[in-house]
Amino acid sequence: MLFDNMKNIKPKLIRLFKEGHCTPQIARIAKTIHEPSTTIHYNIKKLENEGAIKTYKAVFDYKKIDEGFCAYLFIKLTSKAGAEPDRITTELARYEEVESADLLAGEWDVILKVRAKDQDEYYVVLRAILTREGIEKTTSLISLKQIKTEFVLL
């Protein structure tokens, strides 16, 4: 009841958390590994400065944020686009629904992990990708249930 009048900023927070606006809980880490907070802070900063830690992000229960549909989209590039796989993969990675994008060796050139509300929303994303120049063919594998992500068992 007390919080019923609070402004709902959940979508803004989710977007920021996806972009890496999270911080490590140093006191909690100190308690877990029995080391002083200053030592932990120093080592974390060192890892960040070395570029070993790129960002901190939240691990979501995607069904609870309306992104419960997950598909892996395998992409075969045309021979012309295959000459610049980094460029086209970087462009594909800019889609808001693309969680990850990897270059592959083997039958397929690129794999995208795509998150959407449902199959209809996924279809919209897929159609947008298929219209891009440089895409020869695709295949989708639909995730039925995610068991582990970002090294976290769900």
Stockholm file with secondary structure:
# STOCKHOLM 1.0

chainA/1-154         MLFDNMKNIKPKLIRLFKEGHCTPQIARIAKTIHEPSTTIHYNIKKLENEGAIKTYKAVFDYKKIDEGFCAYLFIKLTSKAGAEPDRITTELARYEEVESADLLAGEWDVILKVRAKDQDEYYVVLRAILTREGIEKTTSLISLKQIKTEFVLL
#=GR chainA/1-154 SS CTTTTSCCCHHHHHHHHHTTBCCCCHHHHHHHHTCCHHHHHHHHHHHHHHTSCCCBCCCCCGGGGTCCEEEEEEEEECHHHHTSHHHHHHHHHTSTTEEEEEECSSSCSEEEEEEESSHHHHHHHHHHHHTSTTEEEEEEEECSCCCEETTEEC
#=GC SS_cons         CTTTTSCCCHHHHHHHHHTTBCCCCHHHHHHHHTCCHHHHHHHHHHHHHHTSCCCBCCCCCGGGGTCCEEEEEEEEECHHHHTSHHHHHHHHHTSTTEEEEEECSSSCSEEEEEEESSHHHHHHHHHHHHTSTTEEEEEEEECSCCCEETTEEC
//
